[in-house]
Amino acid sequence: METRRAEFAGSWYPGRRTDCLRAIEELERSALSCPDVGGKAVGGIVPHAGWYYS
């Protein structure tokens, strides 16, 4: 699997790894229901238009 360059980092989603992790943790805290996956999440699905606009 190829890894794409983060072309829009810092504009449509956080630009730094630590900021991404913080945003994900906040989303998990504020979610109505976040099921326990029984392990460490290694991926996620986010809207194509950017985290801030969805």
PQR file of N, CA, C, O and H, with PARSE charges and radii, in Angstrom:
ATOM      1  N   MET A   1       0.837  -1.165   0.000 -0.4000 1.5000
ATOM      2  CA  MET A   1       0.000   0.000   0.000 -0.0000 2.0000
ATOM      3  C   MET A   1       0.890   1.238   0.000  0.5500 1.7000
ATOM      4  O   MET A   1       1.871   1.306   0.740 -0.5500 1.4000
ATOM      5  N   GLU A   2       0.552   2.185  -0.806 -0.4000 1.5000
ATOM      6  CA  GLU A   2       1.305   3.431  -0.868 -0.0000 2.0000
ATOM      7  C   GLU A   2       0.805   4.414   0.183  0.5500 1.7000
ATOM      8  O   GLU A   2      -0.355   4.370   0.591 -0.5500 1.4000
ATOM      9  H   GLU A   2      -0.246   2.130  -1.407  0.4000 1.0000
ATOM     10  N   THR A   3       1.685   5.287   0.607 -0.4000 1.5000
ATOM     11  CA  THR A   3       1.321   6.367   1.509 -0.0000 2.0000
ATOM     12  C   THR A   3       1.364   7.666   0.724  0.5500 1.7000
ATOM     13  O   THR A   3       2.377   7.996   0.107 -0.5500 1.4000
ATOM     14  H   THR A   3       2.627   5.323   0.275  0.4000 1.0000
ATOM     15  N   ARG A   4       0.266   8.398   0.749 -0.4000 1.5000
ATOM     16  CA  ARG A   4       0.209   9.664   0.022 -0.0000 2.0000
ATOM     17  C   ARG A   4       0.785  10.794   0.866  0.5500 1.7000
ATOM     18  O   ARG A   4       0.701  10.769   2.094 -0.5500 1.4000
ATOM     19  H   ARG A   4      -0.557   8.131   1.250  0.4000 1.0000
ATOM     20  N   ARG A   5       1.356  11.759   0.211 -0.4000 1.5000
ATOM     21  CA  ARG A   5       1.855  12.952   0.876 -0.0000 2.0000
ATOM     22  C   ARG A   5       0.667  13.754   1.396  0.5500 1.7000
ATOM     23  O   ARG A   5      -0.360  13.849   0.723 -0.5500 1.4000
ATOM     24  H   ARG A   5       1.423  11.779  -0.786  0.4000 1.0000
ATOM     25  N   ALA A   6       0.798  14.318   2.564 -0.4000 1.5000
ATOM     26  CA  ALA A   6      -0.279  15.091   3.191 -0.0000 2.0000
ATOM     27  C   ALA A   6      -0.310  16.502   2.596  0.5500 1.7000
ATOM     28  O   ALA A   6       0.204  17.448   3.194 -0.5500 1.4000
ATOM     29  H   ALA A   6       1.632  14.241   3.110  0.4000 1.0000
ATOM     30  N   GLU A   7      -0.906  16.630   1.438 -0.4000 1.5000
ATOM     31  CA  GLU A   7      -0.914  17.895   0.696 -0.0000 2.0000
ATOM     32  C   GLU A   7      -1.619  19.042   1.425  0.5500 1.7000
ATOM     33  O   GLU A   7      -1.234  20.201   1.277 -0.5500 1.4000
ATOM     34  H   GLU A   7      -1.324  15.862   0.952  0.4000 1.0000
ATOM     35  N   PHE A   8      -2.642  18.724   2.205 -0.4000 1.5000
ATOM     36  CA  PHE A   8      -3.436  19.777   2.829 -0.0000 2.0000
ATOM     37  C   PHE A   8      -3.267  19.830   4.340  0.5500 1.7000
ATOM     38  O   PHE A   8      -4.099  20.412   5.037 -0.5500 1.4000
ATOM     39  H   PHE A   8      -2.955  17.782   2.326  0.4000 1.0000
ATOM     40  N   ALA A   9      -2.208  19.232   4.847 -0.4000 1.5000
ATOM     41  CA  ALA A   9      -1.953  19.255   6.290 -0.0000 2.0000
ATOM     42  C   ALA A   9      -1.857  20.697   6.771  0.5500 1.7000
ATOM     43  O   ALA A   9      -1.144  21.519   6.196 -0.5500 1.4000
ATOM     44  H   ALA A   9      -1.533  18.759   4.281  0.4000 1.0000
ATOM     45  N   GLY A  10      -2.590  20.977   7.834 -0.4000 1.5000
ATOM     46  CA  GLY A  10      -2.584  22.321   8.392 -0.0000 2.0000
ATOM     47  C   GLY A  10      -3.661  23.219   7.839  0.5500 1.7000
ATOM     48  O   GLY A  10      -3.855  24.328   8.336 -0.5500 1.4000
ATOM     49  H   GLY A  10      -3.170  20.309   8.301  0.4000 1.0000
ATOM     50  N   SER A  11      -4.373  22.762   6.814 -0.4000 1.5000
ATOM     51  CA  SER A  11      -5.466  23.584   6.287 -0.0000 2.0000
ATOM     52  C   SER A  11      -6.799  22.863   6.415  0.5500 1.7000
ATOM     53  O   SER A  11      -7.728  23.407   7.012 -0.5500 1.4000
ATOM     54  H   SER A  11      -4.215  21.860   6.411  0.4000 1.0000
ATOM     55  N   TRP A  12      -6.921  21.665   5.876 -0.4000 1.5000
ATOM     56  CA  TRP A  12      -8.189  20.922   5.950 -0.0000 2.0000
ATOM     57  C   TRP A  12      -8.213  19.976   7.137  0.5500 1.7000
ATOM     58  O   TRP A  12      -9.271  19.456   7.492 -0.5500 1.4000
ATOM     59  H   TRP A  12      -6.167  21.223   5.391  0.4000 1.0000
ATOM     60  N   TYR A  13      -7.085  19.751   7.743 -0.4000 1.5000
ATOM     61  CA  TYR A  13      -6.943  18.899   8.925 -0.0000 2.0000
ATOM     62  C   TYR A  13      -5.649  19.314   9.606  0.5500 1.7000
ATOM     63  O   TYR A  13      -4.831  20.006   8.999 -0.5500 1.4000
ATOM     64  H   TYR A  13      -6.225  20.173   7.454  0.4000 1.0000
ATOM     65  N   PRO A  14      -5.443  18.905  10.864 -0.5600 1.5000
ATOM     66  CA  PRO A  14      -4.245  19.340  11.585  0.2800 2.0000
ATOM     67  C   PRO A  14      -2.956  19.008  10.832  0.5500 1.7000
ATOM     68  O   PRO A  14      -2.865  17.995  10.139 -0.5500 1.4000
ATOM     69  N   GLY A  15      -1.983  19.868  10.981 -0.4000 1.5000
ATOM     70  CA  GLY A  15      -0.732  19.698  10.268 -0.0000 2.0000
ATOM     71  C   GLY A  15       0.307  18.861  10.985  0.5500 1.7000
ATOM     72  O   GLY A  15       1.231  18.342  10.358 -0.5500 1.4000
ATOM     73  H   GLY A  15      -2.057  20.691  11.544  0.4000 1.0000
ATOM     74  N   ARG A  16       0.164  18.726  12.291 -0.4000 1.5000
ATOM     75  CA  ARG A  16       1.151  17.959  13.060 -0.0000 2.0000
ATOM     76  C   ARG A  16       0.524  16.699  13.635  0.5500 1.7000
ATOM     77  O   ARG A  16      -0.666  16.668  13.946 -0.5500 1.4000
ATOM     78  H   ARG A  16      -0.586  19.148  12.800  0.4000 1.0000
ATOM     79  N   ARG A  17       1.335  15.671  13.770 -0.4000 1.5000
ATOM     80  CA  ARG A  17       0.866  14.384  14.296 -0.0000 2.0000
ATOM     81  C   ARG A  17       0.197  14.556  15.653  0.5500 1.7000
ATOM     82  O   ARG A  17      -0.884  14.017  15.888 -0.5500 1.4000
ATOM     83  H   ARG A  17       2.302  15.696  13.517  0.4000 1.0000
ATOM     84  N   THR A  18       0.839  15.309  16.548 -0.4000 1.5000
ATOM     85  CA  THR A  18       0.280  15.483  17.893 -0.0000 2.0000
ATOM     86  C   THR A  18      -1.075  16.174  17.845  0.5500 1.7000
ATOM     87  O   THR A  18      -1.963  15.846  18.632 -0.5500 1.4000
ATOM     88  H   THR A  18       1.717  15.747  16.357  0.4000 1.0000
ATOM     89  N   ASP A  19      -1.244  17.121  16.940 -0.4000 1.5000
ATOM     90  CA  ASP A  19      -2.532  17.802  16.807 -0.0000 2.0000
ATOM     91  C   ASP A  19      -3.594  16.861  16.247  0.5500 1.7000
ATOM     92  O   ASP A  19      -4.758  16.930  16.644 -0.5500 1.4000
ATOM     93  H   ASP A  19      -0.522  17.388  16.302  0.4000 1.0000
ATOM     94  N   CYS A  20      -3.198  15.982  15.328 -0.4000 1.5000
ATOM     95  CA  CYS A  20      -4.137  14.979  14.800 -0.0000 2.0000
ATOM     96  C   CYS A  20      -4.599  14.054  15.919  0.5500 1.7000
ATOM     97  O   CYS A  20      -5.792  13.789  16.059 -0.5500 1.4000
ATOM     98  H   CYS A  20      -2.253  15.926  15.006  0.4000 1.0000
ATOM     99  N   LEU A  21      -3.654  13.565  16.712 -0.4000 1.5000
ATOM    100  CA  LEU A  21      -4.008  12.670  17.810 -0.0000 2.0000
ATOM    101  C   LEU A  21      -4.927  13.362  18.808  0.5500 1.7000
ATOM    102  O   LEU A  21      -5.887  12.759  19.287 -0.5500 1.4000
ATOM    103  H   LEU A  21      -2.684  13.781  16.598  0.4000 1.0000
ATOM    104  N   ARG A  22      -4.645  14.611  19.123 -0.4000 1.5000
ATOM    105  CA  ARG A  22      -5.481  15.373  20.054 -0.0000 2.0000
ATOM    106  C   ARG A  22      -6.888  15.546  19.491  0.5500 1.7000
ATOM    107  O   ARG A  22      -7.866  15.403  20.224 -0.5500 1.4000
ATOM    108  H   ARG A  22      -3.865  15.101  18.734  0.4000 1.0000
ATOM    109  N   ALA A  23      -7.002  15.849  18.211 -0.4000 1.5000
ATOM    110  CA  ALA A  23      -8.312  16.022  17.575 -0.0000 2.0000
ATOM    111  C   ALA A  23      -9.097  14.713  17.584  0.5500 1.7000
ATOM    112  O   ALA A  23     -10.302  14.712  17.837 -0.5500 1.4000
ATOM    113  H   ALA A  23      -6.207  15.966  17.615  0.4000 1.0000
ATOM    114  N   ILE A  24      -8.420  13.605  17.310 -0.4000 1.5000
ATOM    115  CA  ILE A  24      -9.081  12.297  17.318 -0.0000 2.0000
ATOM    116  C   ILE A  24      -9.571  11.961  18.724  0.5500 1.7000
ATOM    117  O   ILE A  24     -10.690  11.475  18.892 -0.5500 1.4000
ATOM    118  H   ILE A  24      -7.442  13.606  17.105  0.4000 1.0000
ATOM    119  N   GLU A  25      -8.744  12.216  19.727 -0.4000 1.5000
ATOM    120  CA  GLU A  25      -9.154  11.955  21.109 -0.0000 2.0000
ATOM    121  C   GLU A  25     -10.367  12.791  21.486  0.5500 1.7000
ATOM    122  O   GLU A  25     -11.272  12.293  22.156 -0.5500 1.4000
ATOM    123  H   GLU A  25      -7.835  12.611  19.590  0.4000 1.0000
ATOM    124  N   GLU A  26     -10.402  14.037  21.072 -0.4000 1.5000
ATOM    125  CA  GLU A  26     -11.551  14.904  21.356 -0.0000 2.0000
ATOM    126  C   GLU A  26     -12.800  14.392  20.642  0.5500 1.7000
ATOM    127  O   GLU A  26     -13.887  14.403  21.219 -0.5500 1.4000
ATOM    128  H   GLU A  26      -9.666  14.441  20.528  0.4000 1.0000
ATOM    129  N   LEU A  27     -12.660  13.948  19.409 -0.4000 1.5000
ATOM    130  CA  LEU A  27     -13.802  13.377  18.690 -0.0000 2.0000
ATOM    131  C   LEU A  27     -14.331  12.138  19.403  0.5500 1.7000
ATOM    132  O   LEU A  27     -15.543  11.947  19.508 -0.5500 1.4000
ATOM    133  H   LEU A  27     -11.777  13.938  18.940  0.4000 1.0000
ATOM    134  N   GLU A  28     -13.427  11.300  19.888 -0.4000 1.5000
ATOM    135  CA  GLU A  28     -13.843  10.102  20.620 -0.0000 2.0000
ATOM    136  C   GLU A  28     -14.570  10.468  21.906  0.5500 1.7000
ATOM    137  O   GLU A  28     -15.573   9.843  22.252 -0.5500 1.4000
ATOM    138  H   GLU A  28     -12.443  11.455  19.802  0.4000 1.0000
ATOM    139  N   ARG A  29     -14.068  11.484  22.623 -0.4000 1.5000
ATOM    140  CA  ARG A  29     -14.709  11.910  23.872 -0.0000 2.0000
ATOM    141  C   ARG A  29     -16.100  12.475  23.632  0.5500 1.7000
ATOM    142  O   ARG A  29     -17.003  12.276  24.444 -0.5500 1.4000
ATOM    143  H   ARG A  29     -13.254  11.992  22.342  0.4000 1.0000
ATOM    144  N   SER A  30     -16.273  13.174  22.527 -0.4000 1.5000
ATOM    145  CA  SER A  30     -17.547  13.843  22.277 -0.0000 2.0000
ATOM    146  C   SER A  30     -18.532  12.992  21.479  0.5500 1.7000
ATOM    147  O   SER A  30     -19.676  13.401  21.280 -0.5500 1.4000
ATOM    148  H   SER A  30     -15.539  13.335  21.867  0.4000 1.0000
ATOM    149  N   ALA A  31     -18.108  11.825  21.024 -0.4000 1.5000
ATOM    150  CA  ALA A  31     -18.987  10.957  20.230 -0.0000 2.0000
ATOM    151  C   ALA A  31     -20.133  10.435  21.095  0.5500 1.7000
ATOM    152  O   ALA A  31     -19.956  10.165  22.283 -0.5500 1.4000
ATOM    153  H   ALA A  31     -17.179  11.493  21.185  0.4000 1.0000
ATOM    154  N   LEU A  32     -21.294  10.300  20.493 -0.4000 1.5000
ATOM    155  CA  LEU A  32     -22.439   9.747  21.209 -0.0000 2.0000
ATOM    156  C   LEU A  32     -22.190   8.297  21.586  0.5500 1.7000
ATOM    157  O   LEU A  32     -22.592   7.844  22.658 -0.5500 1.4000
ATOM    158  H   LEU A  32     -21.439  10.519  19.528  0.4000 1.0000
ATOM    159  N   SER A  33     -21.532   7.583  20.708 -0.4000 1.5000
ATOM    160  CA  SER A  33     -21.240   6.179  20.958 -0.0000 2.0000
ATOM    161  C   SER A  33     -19.944   5.826  20.243  0.5500 1.7000
ATOM    162  O   SER A  33     -19.832   5.971  19.026 -0.5500 1.4000
ATOM    163  H   SER A  33     -21.205   7.950  19.837  0.4000 1.0000
ATOM    164  N   CYS A  34     -18.982   5.370  21.001 -0.4000 1.5000
ATOM    165  CA  CYS A  34     -17.711   4.960  20.420 -0.0000 2.0000
ATOM    166  C   CYS A  34     -17.417   3.552  20.927  0.5500 1.7000
ATOM    167  O   CYS A  34     -16.926   3.389  22.044 -0.5500 1.4000
ATOM    168  H   CYS A  34     -19.073   5.252  21.990  0.4000 1.0000
ATOM    169  N   PRO A  35     -17.712   2.534  20.120 -0.5600 1.5000
ATOM    170  CA  PRO A  35     -17.559   1.157  20.594  0.2800 2.0000
ATOM    171  C   PRO A  35     -16.102   0.797  20.870  0.5500 1.7000
ATOM    172  O   PRO A  35     -15.188   1.282  20.203 -0.5500 1.4000
ATOM    173  N   ASP A  36     -15.909  -0.050  21.851 -0.4000 1.5000
ATOM    174  CA  ASP A  36     -14.583  -0.566  22.166 -0.0000 2.0000
ATOM    175  C   ASP A  36     -14.208  -1.593  21.101  0.5500 1.7000
ATOM    176  O   ASP A  36     -14.909  -2.589  20.918 -0.5500 1.4000
ATOM    177  H   ASP A  36     -16.652  -0.444  22.393  0.4000 1.0000
ATOM    178  N   VAL A  37     -13.111  -1.349  20.407 -0.4000 1.5000
ATOM    179  CA  VAL A  37     -12.696  -2.256  19.338 -0.0000 2.0000
ATOM    180  C   VAL A  37     -11.811  -3.388  19.857  0.5500 1.7000
ATOM    181  O   VAL A  37     -11.398  -4.261  19.094 -0.5500 1.4000
ATOM    182  H   VAL A  37     -12.542  -0.540  20.557  0.4000 1.0000
ATOM    183  N   GLY A  38     -11.526  -3.367  21.145 -0.4000 1.5000
ATOM    184  CA  GLY A  38     -10.751  -4.446  21.729 -0.0000 2.0000
ATOM    185  C   GLY A  38      -9.278  -4.429  21.374  0.5500 1.7000
ATOM    186  O   GLY A  38      -8.621  -5.469  21.425 -0.5500 1.4000
ATOM    187  H   GLY A  38     -11.862  -2.658  21.765  0.4000 1.0000
ATOM    188  N   GLY A  39      -8.758  -3.299  21.024 -0.4000 1.5000
ATOM    189  CA  GLY A  39      -7.341  -3.185  20.684 -0.0000 2.0000
ATOM    190  C   GLY A  39      -7.023  -1.773  20.251  0.5500 1.7000
ATOM    191  O   GLY A  39      -7.833  -0.861  20.416 -0.5500 1.4000
ATOM    192  H   GLY A  39      -9.292  -2.454  20.983  0.4000 1.0000
ATOM    193  N   LYS A  40      -5.860  -1.602  19.706 -0.4000 1.5000
ATOM    194  CA  LYS A  40      -5.417  -0.288  19.262 -0.0000 2.0000
ATOM    195  C   LYS A  40      -5.910  -0.028  17.842  0.5500 1.7000
ATOM    196  O   LYS A  40      -5.684  -0.836  16.942 -0.5500 1.4000
ATOM    197  H   LYS A  40      -5.202  -2.343  19.573  0.4000 1.0000
ATOM    198  N   ALA A  41      -6.580   1.094  17.650 -0.4000 1.5000
ATOM    199  CA  ALA A  41      -7.019   1.470  16.305 -0.0000 2.0000
ATOM    200  C   ALA A  41      -5.795   1.872  15.486  0.5500 1.7000
ATOM    201  O   ALA A  41      -4.936   2.609  15.969 -0.5500 1.4000
ATOM    202  H   ALA A  41      -6.764   1.750  18.382  0.4000 1.0000
ATOM    203  N   VAL A  42      -5.716   1.392  14.260 -0.4000 1.5000
ATOM    204  CA  VAL A  42      -4.567   1.704  13.404 -0.0000 2.0000
ATOM    205  C   VAL A  42      -4.977   2.466  12.153  0.5500 1.7000
ATOM    206  O   VAL A  42      -4.149   2.714  11.276 -0.5500 1.4000
ATOM    207  H   VAL A  42      -6.414   0.793  13.867  0.4000 1.0000
ATOM    208  N   GLY A  43      -6.233   2.833  12.067 -0.4000 1.5000
ATOM    209  CA  GLY A  43      -6.692   3.574  10.896 -0.0000 2.0000
ATOM    210  C   GLY A  43      -8.027   4.214  11.182  0.5500 1.7000
ATOM    211  O   GLY A  43      -8.652   3.967  12.214 -0.5500 1.4000
ATOM    212  H   GLY A  43      -6.905   2.632  12.779  0.4000 1.0000
ATOM    213  N   GLY A  44      -8.444   5.028  10.263 -0.4000 1.5000
ATOM    214  CA  GLY A  44      -9.732   5.684  10.414 -0.0000 2.0000
ATOM    215  C   GLY A  44     -10.225   6.187   9.080  0.5500 1.7000
ATOM    216  O   GLY A  44      -9.467   6.281   8.114 -0.5500 1.4000
ATOM    217  H   GLY A  44      -7.937   5.228   9.425  0.4000 1.0000
ATOM    218  N   ILE A  45     -11.492   6.505   9.037 -0.4000 1.5000
ATOM    219  CA  ILE A  45     -12.098   7.047   7.828 -0.0000 2.0000
ATOM    220  C   ILE A  45     -12.596   8.446   8.158  0.5500 1.7000
ATOM    221  O   ILE A  45     -13.340   8.643   9.119 -0.5500 1.4000
ATOM    222  H   ILE A  45     -12.107   6.429   9.821  0.4000 1.0000
ATOM    223  N   VAL A  46     -12.179   9.402   7.360 -0.4000 1.5000
ATOM    224  CA  VAL A  46     -12.612  10.785   7.561 -0.0000 2.0000
ATOM    225  C   VAL A  46     -13.137  11.336   6.243  0.5500 1.7000
ATOM    226  O   VAL A  46     -12.802  10.811   5.182 -0.5500 1.4000
ATOM    227  H   VAL A  46     -11.575   9.242   6.579  0.4000 1.0000
ATOM    228  N   PRO A  47     -13.947  12.375   6.290 -0.5600 1.5000
ATOM    229  CA  PRO A  47     -14.477  12.965   5.061  0.2800 2.0000
ATOM    230  C   PRO A  47     -13.353  13.476   4.156  0.5500 1.7000
ATOM    231  O   PRO A  47     -12.310  13.919   4.639 -0.5500 1.4000
ATOM    232  N   HIS A  48     -13.572  13.412   2.860 -0.4000 1.5000
ATOM    233  CA  HIS A  48     -12.536  13.841   1.919 -0.0000 2.0000
ATOM    234  C   HIS A  48     -12.314  15.344   1.933  0.5500 1.7000
ATOM    235  O   HIS A  48     -11.240  15.803   1.543 -0.5500 1.4000
ATOM    236  H   HIS A  48     -14.418  13.052   2.468  0.4000 1.0000
ATOM    237  N   ALA A  49     -13.294  16.122   2.370 -0.4000 1.5000
ATOM    238  CA  ALA A  49     -13.181  17.581   2.321 -0.0000 2.0000
ATOM    239  C   ALA A  49     -12.452  18.156   3.526  0.5500 1.7000
ATOM    240  O   ALA A  49     -12.303  19.374   3.627 -0.5500 1.4000
ATOM    241  H   ALA A  49     -14.166  15.749   2.688  0.4000 1.0000
ATOM    242  N   GLY A  50     -12.013  17.338   4.408 -0.4000 1.5000
ATOM    243  CA  GLY A  50     -11.281  17.821   5.561 -0.0000 2.0000
ATOM    244  C   GLY A  50     -12.079  17.692   6.837  0.5500 1.7000
ATOM    245  O   GLY A  50     -13.309  17.739   6.828 -0.5500 1.4000
ATOM    246  H   GLY A  50     -12.134  16.349   4.326  0.4000 1.0000
ATOM    247  N   TRP A  51     -11.376  17.532   7.916 -0.4000 1.5000
ATOM    248  CA  TRP A  51     -12.007  17.297   9.210 -0.0000 2.0000
ATOM    249  C   TRP A  51     -12.835  18.481   9.656  0.5500 1.7000
ATOM    250  O   TRP A  51     -13.912  18.296  10.223 -0.5500 1.4000
ATOM    251  H   TRP A  51     -10.377  17.494   7.924  0.4000 1.0000
ATOM    252  N   TYR A  52     -12.368  19.683   9.418 -0.4000 1.5000
ATOM    253  CA  TYR A  52     -13.011  20.875   9.965 -0.0000 2.0000
ATOM    254  C   TYR A  52     -14.306  21.232   9.256  0.5500 1.7000
ATOM    255  O   TYR A  52     -15.105  21.997   9.795 -0.5500 1.4000
ATOM    256  H   TYR A  52     -11.493  19.833   8.958  0.4000 1.0000
ATOM    257  N   TYR A  53     -14.531  20.710   8.085 -0.4000 1.5000
ATOM    258  CA  TYR A  53     -15.664  21.139   7.268 -0.0000 2.0000
ATOM    259  C   TYR A  53     -16.777  20.112   7.186  0.5500 1.7000
ATOM    260  O   TYR A  53     -17.697  20.267   6.383 -0.5500 1.4000
ATOM    261  H   TYR A  53     -13.882  20.088   7.647  0.4000 1.0000
ATOM    262  N   SER A  54     -16.717  19.081   7.988 -0.4000 1.5000
ATOM    263  CA  SER A  54     -17.735  18.028   7.911 -0.0000 2.0000
ATOM    264  C   SER A  54     -18.477  17.892   9.219  0.5500 1.7000
ATOM    265  O   SER A  54     -19.370  17.054   9.338 -0.5500 1.4000
ATOM    266  H   SER A  54     -15.970  18.955   8.640  0.4000 1.0000
TER
END
